[in-house]
């Protein structure tokens, strides 16, 4: 599940930047189905199939900033 969550957060990050481009890339990746390797599917969706420090830091930074935004809306 962790693999999917890291990919999903990256696709979400792309959508925050440009929703239409992110959706188009995601749909393209879905259309490839089982015809490509998982790293290739991630790349088609605009995500990195990497679980290195840089990728994880990007994911964590986005999640922390979004949580902070939500917390500030509640206060």
mmCIF file of the N, C-alpha and C atoms, coordinates in Angstrom:
data_MODEL
# 
_entry.id   MODEL 
# 
loop_
_atom_site.group_PDB 
_atom_site.id 
_atom_site.type_symbol 
_atom_site.label_atom_id 
_atom_site.label_alt_id 
_atom_site.label_comp_id 
_atom_site.label_asym_id 
_atom_site.label_entity_id 
_atom_site.label_seq_id 
_atom_site.pdbx_PDB_ins_code 
_atom_site.Cartn_x 
_atom_site.Cartn_y 
_atom_site.Cartn_z 
_atom_site.occupancy 
_atom_site.B_iso_or_equiv 
_atom_site.pdbx_formal_charge 
_atom_site.auth_seq_id 
_atom_site.auth_comp_id 
_atom_site.auth_asym_id 
_atom_site.auth_atom_id 
_atom_site.pdbx_PDB_model_num 
ATOM 1   N N  . UNK A 1 1  ? 0.808   -1.200 0.000   1.00 0.00 ? 1  UNK A N  1 
ATOM 2   C CA . UNK A 1 1  ? 0.000   0.000  0.000   1.00 0.00 ? 1  UNK A CA 1 
ATOM 3   C C  . UNK A 1 1  ? 0.852   1.265  0.000   1.00 0.00 ? 1  UNK A C  1 
ATOM 4   N N  . UNK A 1 2  ? 1.980   1.185  0.642   1.00 0.00 ? 2  UNK A N  1 
ATOM 5   C CA . UNK A 1 2  ? 2.859   2.354  0.700   1.00 0.00 ? 2  UNK A CA 1 
ATOM 6   C C  . UNK A 1 2  ? 3.303   2.811  -0.670  1.00 0.00 ? 2  UNK A C  1 
ATOM 7   N N  . UNK A 1 3  ? 3.581   1.856  -1.555  1.00 0.00 ? 3  UNK A N  1 
ATOM 8   C CA . UNK A 1 3  ? 3.980   2.205  -2.921  1.00 0.00 ? 3  UNK A CA 1 
ATOM 9   C C  . UNK A 1 3  ? 2.891   3.026  -3.600  1.00 0.00 ? 3  UNK A C  1 
ATOM 10  N N  . UNK A 1 4  ? 1.660   2.571  -3.466  1.00 0.00 ? 4  UNK A N  1 
ATOM 11  C CA . UNK A 1 4  ? 0.537   3.260  -4.100  1.00 0.00 ? 4  UNK A CA 1 
ATOM 12  C C  . UNK A 1 4  ? 0.322   4.641  -3.484  1.00 0.00 ? 4  UNK A C  1 
ATOM 13  N N  . UNK A 1 5  ? 0.467   4.747  -2.178  1.00 0.00 ? 5  UNK A N  1 
ATOM 14  C CA . UNK A 1 5  ? 0.248   6.033  -1.517  1.00 0.00 ? 5  UNK A CA 1 
ATOM 15  C C  . UNK A 1 5  ? 1.270   7.074  -1.944  1.00 0.00 ? 5  UNK A C  1 
ATOM 16  N N  . UNK A 1 6  ? 2.520   6.673  -2.060  1.00 0.00 ? 6  UNK A N  1 
ATOM 17  C CA . UNK A 1 6  ? 3.551   7.620  -2.498  1.00 0.00 ? 6  UNK A CA 1 
ATOM 18  C C  . UNK A 1 6  ? 3.258   8.081  -3.921  1.00 0.00 ? 6  UNK A C  1 
ATOM 19  N N  . UNK A 1 7  ? 2.849   7.165  -4.782  1.00 0.00 ? 7  UNK A N  1 
ATOM 20  C CA . UNK A 1 7  ? 2.476   7.542  -6.148  1.00 0.00 ? 7  UNK A CA 1 
ATOM 21  C C  . UNK A 1 7  ? 1.263   8.451  -6.174  1.00 0.00 ? 7  UNK A C  1 
ATOM 22  N N  . UNK A 1 8  ? 0.259   8.128  -5.365  1.00 0.00 ? 8  UNK A N  1 
ATOM 23  C CA . UNK A 1 8  ? -0.958  8.935  -5.333  1.00 0.00 ? 8  UNK A CA 1 
ATOM 24  C C  . UNK A 1 8  ? -0.681  10.357 -4.854  1.00 0.00 ? 8  UNK A C  1 
ATOM 25  N N  . UNK A 1 9  ? 0.168   10.498 -3.866  1.00 0.00 ? 9  UNK A N  1 
ATOM 26  C CA . UNK A 1 9  ? 0.499   11.838 -3.371  1.00 0.00 ? 9  UNK A CA 1 
ATOM 27  C C  . UNK A 1 9  ? 1.219   12.634 -4.457  1.00 0.00 ? 9  UNK A C  1 
ATOM 28  N N  . UNK A 1 10 ? 2.072   11.986 -5.215  1.00 0.00 ? 10 UNK A N  1 
ATOM 29  C CA . UNK A 1 10 ? 2.766   12.686 -6.297  1.00 0.00 ? 10 UNK A CA 1 
ATOM 30  C C  . UNK A 1 10 ? 1.790   13.129 -7.386  1.00 0.00 ? 10 UNK A C  1 
ATOM 31  N N  . UNK A 1 11 ? 0.829   12.273 -7.721  1.00 0.00 ? 11 UNK A N  1 
ATOM 32  C CA . UNK A 1 11 ? -0.188  12.651 -8.709  1.00 0.00 ? 11 UNK A CA 1 
ATOM 33  C C  . UNK A 1 11 ? -1.022  13.805 -8.163  1.00 0.00 ? 11 UNK A C  1 
ATOM 34  N N  . UNK A 1 12 ? -1.368  13.763 -6.898  1.00 0.00 ? 12 UNK A N  1 
ATOM 35  C CA . UNK A 1 12 ? -2.116  14.851 -6.263  1.00 0.00 ? 12 UNK A CA 1 
ATOM 36  C C  . UNK A 1 12 ? -1.312  16.148 -6.317  1.00 0.00 ? 12 UNK A C  1 
ATOM 37  N N  . UNK A 1 13 ? -0.013  16.053 -6.031  1.00 0.00 ? 13 UNK A N  1 
ATOM 38  C CA . UNK A 1 13 ? 0.843   17.237 -6.098  1.00 0.00 ? 13 UNK A CA 1 
ATOM 39  C C  . UNK A 1 13 ? 0.821   17.824 -7.510  1.00 0.00 ? 13 UNK A C  1 
ATOM 40  N N  . UNK A 1 14 ? 0.872   16.970 -8.509  1.00 0.00 ? 14 UNK A N  1 
ATOM 41  C CA . UNK A 1 14 ? 0.786   17.442 -9.892  1.00 0.00 ? 14 UNK A CA 1 
ATOM 42  C C  . UNK A 1 14 ? -0.551  18.127 -10.144 1.00 0.00 ? 14 UNK A C  1 
ATOM 43  N N  . UNK A 1 15 ? -1.621  17.579 -9.574  1.00 0.00 ? 15 UNK A N  1 
ATOM 44  C CA . UNK A 1 15 ? -2.948  18.171 -9.752  1.00 0.00 ? 15 UNK A CA 1 
ATOM 45  C C  . UNK A 1 15 ? -3.048  19.536 -9.081  1.00 0.00 ? 15 UNK A C  1 
ATOM 46  N N  . UNK A 1 16 ? -2.366  19.709 -7.975  1.00 0.00 ? 16 UNK A N  1 
ATOM 47  C CA . UNK A 1 16 ? -2.370  21.017 -7.318  1.00 0.00 ? 16 UNK A CA 1 
ATOM 48  C C  . UNK A 1 16 ? -1.686  22.063 -8.193  1.00 0.00 ? 16 UNK A C  1 
ATOM 49  N N  . UNK A 1 17 ? -0.712  21.629 -8.972  1.00 0.00 ? 17 UNK A N  1 
ATOM 50  C CA . UNK A 1 17 ? -0.007  22.543 -9.882  1.00 0.00 ? 17 UNK A CA 1 
ATOM 51  C C  . UNK A 1 17 ? -0.819  22.808 -11.142 1.00 0.00 ? 17 UNK A C  1 
ATOM 52  N N  . UNK A 1 18 ? -1.345  21.727 -11.738 1.00 0.00 ? 18 UNK A N  1 
ATOM 53  C CA . UNK A 1 18 ? -2.117  21.835 -12.980 1.00 0.00 ? 18 UNK A CA 1 
ATOM 54  C C  . UNK A 1 18 ? -3.035  20.624 -13.058 1.00 0.00 ? 18 UNK A C  1 
ATOM 55  N N  . UNK A 1 19 ? -4.286  20.840 -12.700 1.00 0.00 ? 19 UNK A N  1 
ATOM 56  C CA . UNK A 1 19 ? -5.217  19.726 -12.581 1.00 0.00 ? 19 UNK A CA 1 
ATOM 57  C C  . UNK A 1 19 ? -5.424  18.994 -13.901 1.00 0.00 ? 19 UNK A C  1 
ATOM 58  N N  . UNK A 1 20 ? -5.627  19.714 -14.978 1.00 0.00 ? 20 UNK A N  1 
ATOM 59  C CA . UNK A 1 20 ? -5.912  19.057 -16.252 1.00 0.00 ? 20 UNK A CA 1 
ATOM 60  C C  . UNK A 1 20 ? -4.736  18.215 -16.732 1.00 0.00 ? 20 UNK A C  1 
ATOM 61  N N  . UNK A 1 21 ? -3.542  18.755 -16.618 1.00 0.00 ? 21 UNK A N  1 
ATOM 62  C CA . UNK A 1 21 ? -2.353  18.005 -17.025 1.00 0.00 ? 21 UNK A CA 1 
ATOM 63  C C  . UNK A 1 21 ? -2.192  16.746 -16.180 1.00 0.00 ? 21 UNK A C  1 
ATOM 64  N N  . UNK A 1 22 ? -2.426  16.868 -14.881 1.00 0.00 ? 22 UNK A N  1 
ATOM 65  C CA . UNK A 1 22 ? -2.298  15.716 -13.986 1.00 0.00 ? 22 UNK A CA 1 
ATOM 66  C C  . UNK A 1 22 ? -3.331  14.647 -14.312 1.00 0.00 ? 22 UNK A C  1 
ATOM 67  N N  . UNK A 1 23 ? -4.559  15.055 -14.554 1.00 0.00 ? 23 UNK A N  1 
ATOM 68  C CA . UNK A 1 23 ? -5.614  14.091 -14.887 1.00 0.00 ? 23 UNK A CA 1 
ATOM 69  C C  . UNK A 1 23 ? -5.311  13.415 -16.220 1.00 0.00 ? 23 UNK A C  1 
ATOM 70  N N  . UNK A 1 24 ? -4.866  14.186 -17.185 1.00 0.00 ? 24 UNK A N  1 
ATOM 71  C CA . UNK A 1 24 ? -4.521  13.606 -18.487 1.00 0.00 ? 24 UNK A CA 1 
ATOM 72  C C  . UNK A 1 24 ? -3.402  12.575 -18.348 1.00 0.00 ? 24 UNK A C  1 
ATOM 73  N N  . UNK A 1 25 ? -2.369  12.902 -17.588 1.00 0.00 ? 25 UNK A N  1 
ATOM 74  C CA . UNK A 1 25 ? -1.254  11.972 -17.395 1.00 0.00 ? 25 UNK A CA 1 
ATOM 75  C C  . UNK A 1 25 ? -1.716  10.720 -16.651 1.00 0.00 ? 25 UNK A C  1 
ATOM 76  N N  . UNK A 1 26 ? -2.555  10.904 -15.645 1.00 0.00 ? 26 UNK A N  1 
ATOM 77  C CA . UNK A 1 26 ? -3.066  9.773  -14.875 1.00 0.00 ? 26 UNK A CA 1 
ATOM 78  C C  . UNK A 1 26 ? -3.906  8.854  -15.754 1.00 0.00 ? 26 UNK A C  1 
ATOM 79  N N  . UNK A 1 27 ? -4.773  9.443  -16.548 1.00 0.00 ? 27 UNK A N  1 
ATOM 80  C CA . UNK A 1 27 ? -5.609  8.635  -17.448 1.00 0.00 ? 27 UNK A CA 1 
ATOM 81  C C  . UNK A 1 27 ? -4.761  7.901  -18.477 1.00 0.00 ? 27 UNK A C  1 
ATOM 82  N N  . UNK A 1 28 ? -3.713  8.558  -18.951 1.00 0.00 ? 28 UNK A N  1 
ATOM 83  C CA . UNK A 1 28 ? -2.804  7.897  -19.889 1.00 0.00 ? 28 UNK A CA 1 
ATOM 84  C C  . UNK A 1 28 ? -2.151  6.688  -19.219 1.00 0.00 ? 28 UNK A C  1 
ATOM 85  N N  . UNK A 1 29 ? -1.695  6.866  -17.987 1.00 0.00 ? 29 UNK A N  1 
ATOM 86  C CA . UNK A 1 29 ? -1.080  5.747  -17.259 1.00 0.00 ? 29 UNK A CA 1 
ATOM 87  C C  . UNK A 1 29 ? -2.075  4.607  -17.076 1.00 0.00 ? 29 UNK A C  1 
ATOM 88  N N  . UNK A 1 30 ? -3.319  4.945  -16.744 1.00 0.00 ? 30 UNK A N  1 
ATOM 89  C CA . UNK A 1 30 ? -4.342  3.910  -16.594 1.00 0.00 ? 30 UNK A CA 1 
ATOM 90  C C  . UNK A 1 30 ? -4.566  3.159  -17.897 1.00 0.00 ? 30 UNK A C  1 
ATOM 91  N N  . UNK A 1 31 ? -4.515  3.868  -19.005 1.00 0.00 ? 31 UNK A N  1 
ATOM 92  C CA . UNK A 1 31 ? -4.758  3.230  -20.306 1.00 0.00 ? 31 UNK A CA 1 
ATOM 93  C C  . UNK A 1 31 ? -3.668  2.224  -20.665 1.00 0.00 ? 31 UNK A C  1 
ATOM 94  N N  . UNK A 1 32 ? -2.503  2.377  -20.073 1.00 0.00 ? 32 UNK A N  1 
ATOM 95  C CA . UNK A 1 32 ? -1.405  1.452  -20.351 1.00 0.00 ? 32 UNK A CA 1 
ATOM 96  C C  . UNK A 1 32 ? -1.588  0.114  -19.638 1.00 0.00 ? 32 UNK A C  1 
ATOM 97  N N  . UNK A 1 33 ? -2.398  0.147  -18.577 1.00 0.00 ? 33 UNK A N  1 
ATOM 98  C CA . UNK A 1 33 ? -2.717  -1.084 -17.861 1.00 0.00 ? 33 UNK A CA 1 
ATOM 99  C C  . UNK A 1 33 ? -1.509  -1.933 -17.554 1.00 0.00 ? 33 UNK A C  1 
ATOM 100 N N  . UNK A 1 34 ? -1.616  -3.210 -17.822 1.00 0.00 ? 34 UNK A N  1 
ATOM 101 C CA . UNK A 1 34 ? -0.537  -4.151 -17.532 1.00 0.00 ? 34 UNK A CA 1 
ATOM 102 C C  . UNK A 1 34 ? 0.485   -4.284 -18.648 1.00 0.00 ? 34 UNK A C  1 
ATOM 103 N N  . UNK A 1 35 ? 0.526   -3.307 -19.540 1.00 0.00 ? 35 UNK A N  1 
ATOM 104 C CA . UNK A 1 35 ? 1.439   -3.400 -20.682 1.00 0.00 ? 35 UNK A CA 1 
ATOM 105 C C  . UNK A 1 35 ? 2.813   -2.816 -20.406 1.00 0.00 ? 35 UNK A C  1 
ATOM 106 N N  . UNK A 1 36 ? 2.981   -2.161 -19.275 1.00 0.00 ? 36 UNK A N  1 
ATOM 107 C CA . UNK A 1 36 ? 4.254   -1.521 -18.942 1.00 0.00 ? 36 UNK A CA 1 
ATOM 108 C C  . UNK A 1 36 ? 4.665   -1.913 -17.526 1.00 0.00 ? 36 UNK A C  1 
ATOM 109 N N  . UNK A 1 37 ? 5.911   -1.699 -17.236 1.00 0.00 ? 37 UNK A N  1 
ATOM 110 C CA . UNK A 1 37 ? 6.402   -1.967 -15.880 1.00 0.00 ? 37 UNK A CA 1 
ATOM 111 C C  . UNK A 1 37 ? 5.857   -0.907 -14.921 1.00 0.00 ? 37 UNK A C  1 
ATOM 112 N N  . UNK A 1 38 ? 5.886   -1.212 -13.652 1.00 0.00 ? 38 UNK A N  1 
ATOM 113 C CA . UNK A 1 38 ? 5.402   -0.261 -12.651 1.00 0.00 ? 38 UNK A CA 1 
ATOM 114 C C  . UNK A 1 38 ? 6.165   1.061  -12.697 1.00 0.00 ? 38 UNK A C  1 
ATOM 115 N N  . UNK A 1 39 ? 7.486   1.063  -12.810 1.00 0.00 ? 39 UNK A N  1 
ATOM 116 C CA . UNK A 1 39 ? 8.185   2.346  -12.938 1.00 0.00 ? 39 UNK A CA 1 
ATOM 117 C C  . UNK A 1 39 ? 7.738   3.136  -14.168 1.00 0.00 ? 39 UNK A C  1 
ATOM 118 N N  . UNK A 1 40 ? 7.461   2.450  -15.264 1.00 0.00 ? 40 UNK A N  1 
ATOM 119 C CA . UNK A 1 40 ? 6.984   3.138  -16.468 1.00 0.00 ? 40 UNK A CA 1 
ATOM 120 C C  . UNK A 1 40 ? 5.582   3.708  -16.268 1.00 0.00 ? 40 UNK A C  1 
ATOM 121 N N  . UNK A 1 41 ? 4.730   2.986  -15.552 1.00 0.00 ? 41 UNK A N  1 
ATOM 122 C CA . UNK A 1 41 ? 3.383   3.492  -15.267 1.00 0.00 ? 41 UNK A CA 1 
ATOM 123 C C  . UNK A 1 41 ? 3.447   4.729  -14.373 1.00 0.00 ? 41 UNK A C  1 
ATOM 124 N N  . UNK A 1 42 ? 4.311   4.697  -13.378 1.00 0.00 ? 42 UNK A N  1 
ATOM 125 C CA . UNK A 1 42 ? 4.490   5.872  -12.528 1.00 0.00 ? 42 UNK A CA 1 
ATOM 126 C C  . UNK A 1 42 ? 4.944   7.057  -13.372 1.00 0.00 ? 42 UNK A C  1 
ATOM 127 N N  . UNK A 1 43 ? 5.920   6.831  -14.231 1.00 0.00 ? 43 UNK A N  1 
ATOM 128 C CA . UNK A 1 43 ? 6.434   7.918  -15.074 1.00 0.00 ? 43 UNK A CA 1 
ATOM 129 C C  . UNK A 1 43 ? 5.338   8.462  -15.977 1.00 0.00 ? 43 UNK A C  1 
ATOM 130 N N  . UNK A 1 44 ? 4.518   7.587  -16.538 1.00 0.00 ? 44 UNK A N  1 
ATOM 131 C CA . UNK A 1 44 ? 3.423   8.031  -17.403 1.00 0.00 ? 44 UNK A CA 1 
ATOM 132 C C  . UNK A 1 44 ? 2.425   8.883  -16.630 1.00 0.00 ? 44 UNK A C  1 
ATOM 133 N N  . UNK A 1 45 ? 2.273   8.598  -15.341 1.00 0.00 ? 45 UNK A N  1 
ATOM 134 C CA . UNK A 1 45 ? 1.358   9.363  -14.494 1.00 0.00 ? 45 UNK A CA 1 
ATOM 135 C C  . UNK A 1 45 ? 2.001   10.634 -13.957 1.00 0.00 ? 45 UNK A C  1 
ATOM 136 N N  . UNK A 1 46 ? 3.263   10.848 -14.280 1.00 0.00 ? 46 UNK A N  1 
ATOM 137 C CA . UNK A 1 46 ? 3.958   12.039 -13.802 1.00 0.00 ? 46 UNK A CA 1 
ATOM 138 C C  . UNK A 1 46 ? 4.524   11.884 -12.407 1.00 0.00 ? 46 UNK A C  1 
ATOM 139 N N  . UNK A 1 47 ? 4.743   10.641 -12.001 1.00 0.00 ? 47 UNK A N  1 
ATOM 140 C CA . UNK A 1 47 ? 5.276   10.363 -10.665 1.00 0.00 ? 47 UNK A CA 1 
ATOM 141 C C  . UNK A 1 47 ? 6.606   9.626  -10.794 1.00 0.00 ? 47 UNK A C  1 
ATOM 142 N N  . UNK A 1 48 ? 7.338   9.617  -9.702  1.00 0.00 ? 48 UNK A N  1 
ATOM 143 C CA . UNK A 1 48 ? 8.613   8.891  -9.666  1.00 0.00 ? 48 UNK A CA 1 
ATOM 144 C C  . UNK A 1 48 ? 8.426   7.592  -8.901  1.00 0.00 ? 48 UNK A C  1 
ATOM 145 N N  . UNK A 1 49 ? 8.872   6.510  -9.480  1.00 0.00 ? 49 UNK A N  1 
ATOM 146 C CA . UNK A 1 49 ? 8.870   5.231  -8.775  1.00 0.00 ? 49 UNK A CA 1 
ATOM 147 C C  . UNK A 1 49 ? 10.195  5.130  -8.039  1.00 0.00 ? 49 UNK A C  1 
ATOM 148 N N  . UNK A 1 50 ? 10.294  5.908  -7.000  1.00 0.00 ? 50 UNK A N  1 
ATOM 149 C CA . UNK A 1 50 ? 11.521  5.968  -6.209  1.00 0.00 ? 50 UNK A CA 1 
ATOM 150 C C  . UNK A 1 50 ? 11.120  6.200  -4.761  1.00 0.00 ? 50 UNK A C  1 
ATOM 151 N N  . UNK A 1 51 ? 11.847  5.599  -3.902  1.00 0.00 ? 51 UNK A N  1 
ATOM 152 C CA . UNK A 1 51 ? 11.538  5.729  -2.485  1.00 0.00 ? 51 UNK A CA 1 
ATOM 153 C C  . UNK A 1 51 ? 12.791  6.166  -1.742  1.00 0.00 ? 51 UNK A C  1 
ATOM 154 N N  . UNK A 1 52 ? 13.493  7.050  -2.414  1.00 0.00 ? 52 UNK A N  1 
ATOM 155 C CA . UNK A 1 52 ? 14.722  7.601  -1.867  1.00 0.00 ? 52 UNK A CA 1 
ATOM 156 C C  . UNK A 1 52 ? 14.400  8.811  -0.989  1.00 0.00 ? 52 UNK A C  1 
ATOM 157 N N  . UNK A 1 53 ? 15.430  9.370  -0.400  1.00 0.00 ? 53 UNK A N  1 
ATOM 158 C CA . UNK A 1 53 ? 15.234  10.492 0.517   1.00 0.00 ? 53 UNK A CA 1 
ATOM 159 C C  . UNK A 1 53 ? 14.576  11.681 -0.176  1.00 0.00 ? 53 UNK A C  1 
ATOM 160 N N  . UNK A 1 54 ? 14.980  11.986 -1.395  1.00 0.00 ? 54 UNK A N  1 
ATOM 161 C CA . UNK A 1 54 ? 14.443  13.138 -2.110  1.00 0.00 ? 54 UNK A CA 1 
ATOM 162 C C  . UNK A 1 54 ? 12.949  12.987 -2.386  1.00 0.00 ? 54 UNK A C  1 
ATOM 163 N N  . UNK A 1 55 ? 12.557  11.828 -2.884  1.00 0.00 ? 55 UNK A N  1 
ATOM 164 C CA . UNK A 1 55 ? 11.145  11.585 -3.188  1.00 0.00 ? 55 UNK A CA 1 
ATOM 165 C C  . UNK A 1 55 ? 10.307  11.621 -1.922  1.00 0.00 ? 55 UNK A C  1 
ATOM 166 N N  . UNK A 1 56 ? 10.775  10.938 -0.891  1.00 0.00 ? 56 UNK A N  1 
ATOM 167 C CA . UNK A 1 56 ? 10.018  10.905 0.353   1.00 0.00 ? 56 UNK A CA 1 
ATOM 168 C C  . UNK A 1 56 ? 9.938   12.288 0.989   1.00 0.00 ? 56 UNK A C  1 
ATOM 169 N N  . UNK A 1 57 ? 10.999  13.072 0.886   1.00 0.00 ? 57 UNK A N  1 
ATOM 170 C CA . UNK A 1 57 ? 10.976  14.422 1.449   1.00 0.00 ? 57 UNK A CA 1 
ATOM 171 C C  . UNK A 1 57 ? 9.957   15.285 0.724   1.00 0.00 ? 57 UNK A C  1 
ATOM 172 N N  . UNK A 1 58 ? 9.872   15.156 -0.600  1.00 0.00 ? 58 UNK A N  1 
ATOM 173 C CA . UNK A 1 58 ? 8.873   15.908 -1.365  1.00 0.00 ? 58 UNK A CA 1 
ATOM 174 C C  . UNK A 1 58 ? 7.457   15.542 -0.925  1.00 0.00 ? 58 UNK A C  1 
ATOM 175 N N  . UNK A 1 59 ? 7.209   14.253 -0.761  1.00 0.00 ? 59 UNK A N  1 
ATOM 176 C CA . UNK A 1 59 ? 5.890   13.777 -0.337  1.00 0.00 ? 59 UNK A CA 1 
ATOM 177 C C  . UNK A 1 59 ? 5.571   14.288 1.069   1.00 0.00 ? 59 UNK A C  1 
ATOM 178 N N  . UNK A 1 60 ? 6.507   14.162 1.974   1.00 0.00 ? 60 UNK A N  1 
ATOM 179 C CA . UNK A 1 60 ? 6.293   14.593 3.360   1.00 0.00 ? 60 UNK A CA 1 
ATOM 180 C C  . UNK A 1 60 ? 6.076   16.100 3.438   1.00 0.00 ? 60 UNK A C  1 
ATOM 181 N N  . UNK A 1 61 ? 6.848   16.857 2.687   1.00 0.00 ? 61 UNK A N  1 
ATOM 182 C CA . UNK A 1 61 ? 6.701   18.315 2.687   1.00 0.00 ? 61 UNK A CA 1 
ATOM 183 C C  . UNK A 1 61 ? 5.309   18.713 2.216   1.00 0.00 ? 61 UNK A C  1 
ATOM 184 N N  . UNK A 1 62 ? 4.829   18.081 1.153   1.00 0.00 ? 62 UNK A N  1 
ATOM 185 C CA . UNK A 1 62 ? 3.482   18.387 0.661   1.00 0.00 ? 62 UNK A CA 1 
ATOM 186 C C  . UNK A 1 62 ? 2.436   18.043 1.715   1.00 0.00 ? 62 UNK A C  1 
ATOM 187 N N  . UNK A 1 63 ? 2.525   16.858 2.283   1.00 0.00 ? 63 UNK A N  1 
ATOM 188 C CA . UNK A 1 63 ? 1.533   16.448 3.274   1.00 0.00 ? 63 UNK A CA 1 
ATOM 189 C C  . UNK A 1 63 ? 1.541   17.361 4.494   1.00 0.00 ? 63 UNK A C  1 
ATOM 190 N N  . UNK A 1 64 ? 2.716   17.722 4.961   1.00 0.00 ? 64 UNK A N  1 
ATOM 191 C CA . UNK A 1 64 ? 2.794   18.625 6.113   1.00 0.00 ? 64 UNK A CA 1 
ATOM 192 C C  . UNK A 1 64 ? 2.192   19.988 5.797   1.00 0.00 ? 64 UNK A C  1 
ATOM 193 N N  . UNK A 1 65 ? 2.469   20.515 4.619   1.00 0.00 ? 65 UNK A N  1 
ATOM 194 C CA . UNK A 1 65 ? 1.932   21.838 4.278   1.00 0.00 ? 65 UNK A CA 1 
ATOM 195 C C  . UNK A 1 65 ? 0.421   21.788 4.105   1.00 0.00 ? 65 UNK A C  1 
ATOM 196 N N  . UNK A 1 66 ? -0.091  20.713 3.540   1.00 0.00 ? 66 UNK A N  1 
ATOM 197 C CA . UNK A 1 66 ? -1.540  20.593 3.374   1.00 0.00 ? 66 UNK A CA 1 
ATOM 198 C C  . UNK A 1 66 ? -2.233  20.417 4.720   1.00 0.00 ? 66 UNK A C  1 
ATOM 199 N N  . UNK A 1 67 ? -1.621  19.639 5.610   1.00 0.00 ? 67 UNK A N  1 
ATOM 200 C CA . UNK A 1 67 ? -2.184  19.494 6.955   1.00 0.00 ? 67 UNK A CA 1 
ATOM 201 C C  . UNK A 1 67 ? -2.189  20.820 7.700   1.00 0.00 ? 67 UNK A C  1 
ATOM 202 N N  . UNK A 1 68 ? -1.120  21.575 7.569   1.00 0.00 ? 68 UNK A N  1 
ATOM 203 C CA . UNK A 1 68 ? -1.059  22.882 8.219   1.00 0.00 ? 68 UNK A CA 1 
ATOM 204 C C  . UNK A 1 68 ? -2.159  23.798 7.687   1.00 0.00 ? 68 UNK A C  1 
ATOM 205 N N  . UNK A 1 69 ? -2.376  23.780 6.389   1.00 0.00 ? 69 UNK A N  1 
ATOM 206 C CA . UNK A 1 69 ? -3.439  24.585 5.789   1.00 0.00 ? 69 UNK A CA 1 
ATOM 207 C C  . UNK A 1 69 ? -4.797  24.189 6.358   1.00 0.00 ? 69 UNK A C  1 
ATOM 208 N N  . UNK A 1 70 ? -5.047  22.899 6.458   1.00 0.00 ? 70 UNK A N  1 
ATOM 209 C CA . UNK A 1 70 ? -6.322  22.428 7.007   1.00 0.00 ? 70 UNK A CA 1 
ATOM 210 C C  . UNK A 1 70 ? -6.474  22.812 8.475   1.00 0.00 ? 70 UNK A C  1 
ATOM 211 N N  . UNK A 1 71 ? -5.418  22.647 9.252   1.00 0.00 ? 71 UNK A N  1 
ATOM 212 C CA . UNK A 1 71 ? -5.470  23.030 10.666  1.00 0.00 ? 71 UNK A CA 1 
ATOM 213 C C  . UNK A 1 71 ? -5.774  24.516 10.816  1.00 0.00 ? 71 UNK A C  1 
ATOM 214 N N  . UNK A 1 72 ? -5.182  25.338 9.976   1.00 0.00 ? 72 UNK A N  1 
ATOM 215 C CA . UNK A 1 72 ? -5.410  26.781 10.046  1.00 0.00 ? 72 UNK A CA 1 
ATOM 216 C C  . UNK A 1 72 ? -6.838  27.148 9.664   1.00 0.00 ? 72 UNK A C  1 
ATOM 217 N N  . UNK A 1 73 ? -7.460  26.366 8.824   1.00 0.00 ? 73 UNK A N  1 
ATOM 218 C CA . UNK A 1 73 ? -8.847  26.628 8.448   1.00 0.00 ? 73 UNK A CA 1 
ATOM 219 C C  . UNK A 1 73 ? -9.801  26.298 9.585   1.00 0.00 ? 73 UNK A C  1 
ATOM 220 N N  . UNK A 1 74 ? -9.422  25.356 10.417  1.00 0.00 ? 74 UNK A N  1 
ATOM 221 C CA . UNK A 1 74 ? -10.266 24.939 11.537  1.00 0.00 ? 74 UNK A CA 1 
ATOM 222 C C  . UNK A 1 74 ? -10.165 25.924 12.688  1.00 0.00 ? 74 UNK A C  1 
ATOM 223 N N  . UNK A 1 75 ? -8.993  26.466 12.902  1.00 0.00 ? 75 UNK A N  1 
ATOM 224 C CA . UNK A 1 75 ? -8.787  27.401 14.025  1.00 0.00 ? 75 UNK A CA 1 
ATOM 225 C C  . UNK A 1 75 ? -9.505  28.700 13.835  1.00 0.00 ? 75 UNK A C  1 
# 
